[in-house]
Amino acid sequence: SQNLFADFRTAVGERREFRLADGSTLLLNTATSVNLRFNGRQRVLELLRGEIQVTTAVDPLKRPFKVLTHHAEVLALGTRFLVRSNGQGGGVAVLEKAVEVRTAGSMVRLEAGQSLDFDGHSLGAVRRNDASVGAWQQGSIIAINRPLSELLADLSRYRTGVLRCDPSIAQLKVSGAFPIDDTDLALAALESGFSLRITRYSRYWVDVSAPASALSH
């Protein structure tokens, strides 16, 4: 219900761009909801869930621009950046300039080309952005040697229903570009490219497993 009454929101599989009153732009990924709290002293976006890209505008009033999630606060330093949030934590990636990321006990400054993950307690290690960062804006997920279960969890954000991964192949490493506007096509690419078996019990229940022949070896 919190999602339903958010100021900005997207449905599963939808991406939308909004222009804010200060000239900043906000791009929402799938199943995302954001509340806006702008006043005379500050510009605050409350990311309730999902993923956003923010491009901040210069503010004549010099009000700080912040993104708040359940677990962290991100202060923009004149910048373009991504923030994602889920129940367990989230992440930040900087595309231009810099941001400061704060959680309960720590603060880290991220420069352009850097990202980190966070949870309720701490900030993870700073790492370099790779090709997968922000690929959703061009309509794909780019996997670079990713465990299959992680890739499927990502794909499931763009479709309704259950996308289940057989535990026996959860750690299979997968690379490639997978379309998010047609997740069935992405599953077909996985099926042919990695010799997996896709079983469709219904439109809303899909199982990914190893083919029977592979299990007998």
Secondary structure, 3 states (H helix, E strand, C coil): CCCCCCCEECCCCCCEEEECCCCCEEEECCCCEEEEEECCCCEEEEEEEEEEEEECCCCCCCCCEEEECCCCEEEEEEEEEEEEECCCEEEEEEEEEEEEEEECCEEEEEECCEEEEEECCCECCCEECCCCCCHHHHCEEEEEEEEHHHHHHHHHCCCCCEEEECHHHCCCEEEEEEECCCHHHHHHHHHHHCCCEEEEEECCEEEEECCHHHHCC
